[in-house]
């Protein structure tokens, strides 16, 4: 599987107080090839002039409900059904970006940044200061835009993930022929269980939520909880737990941990798969307890665990499984180019017969 590199023009940025602005012509996203020297992670992907890119329109703006809770801007990426979040302390304009997405077409091998560019433009037009890029886990269904955001936002915004990502890297590095040493310290911050950090005047709490993947974490900021794939909206229910390192029993325990939070807390999910309704990004804990189709109140662990195992046994692999994991365990970096400037992603092949 080949990734089409992009033509590159260099540019720089400067930072203003509480504002991130572009000061020179940015990189142009276009088909073509680039020299090996111009490919640095996702540095071969970039943008047209920032003034020509309109800011992404949030699906909703969820204003702060109290002094401990942030304002949340929600963005739905339809191709992978992914929710991306820009979470803001309204008093300081400091922000974090949660689970950003790169655009990838597996049929053509073309990787682009249209979705990410809209979010970068949103940040700049609203005078936000992004202090962290947060990953809930190593996603298997979309490629993270974390490194691209870091590049576009002065290159000094840390990319953060739960510390158990190292377990995921150890699992998948040999599958894709990667040296484990090449994955050391590719993330900037490895978050510990129950770790606290600040978003302006707000306190952010890291919640370990294993099951879907072993590295999975959520983020609790006041009454806003960013759950990733540890729970879905009530009519969708739960995520699969059959990836290497996944575990149905621990997924159930993680969902119960979320359902034990106060009833008015909002659970912002990582994906939504609407049927006969518009997409939506959150439900309250009380709504989840009453309506979650897989773990509502009264559902015992044995029933859920058996159902989830039976369901996972007939699911196919996610469409972007292999490209996603190869990029995401690198914190959003692409594999290095070959001598001709070409970037390739590997797809393991299983053979039932011997082919000469």
JOSUL-V856453 format. One record per helix or strand of 3 or more residues. SS is the DSSP state (H for helix, E for strand). FROM is the first residue (numbers start at 1). TO is the last residue. If there is no record, write none. Layout:
ss->SS from->FROM to->TO
ss->SS from->FROM to->TO
This chain:
ss->E from->2 to->4
ss->E from->13 to->16
ss->E from->19 to->22
ss->H from->36 to->38
ss->H from->50 to->52
ss->E from->60 to->62
ss->E from->71 to->77
ss->E from->82 to->88
ss->E from->94 to->98
ss->E from->101 to->105
ss->E from->110 to->112
ss->H from->114 to->125
ss->E from->129 to->134
ss->H from->146 to->152
ss->E from->158 to->162
ss->H from->165 to->172
ss->H from->180 to->183
ss->E from->189 to->191
ss->E from->196 to->199
ss->E from->202 to->208
ss->E from->217 to->221
ss->E from->224 to->228
ss->H from->248 to->259
ss->E from->266 to->269
ss->E from->282 to->284
ss->H from->285 to->291
ss->H from->301 to->312
ss->H from->321 to->328
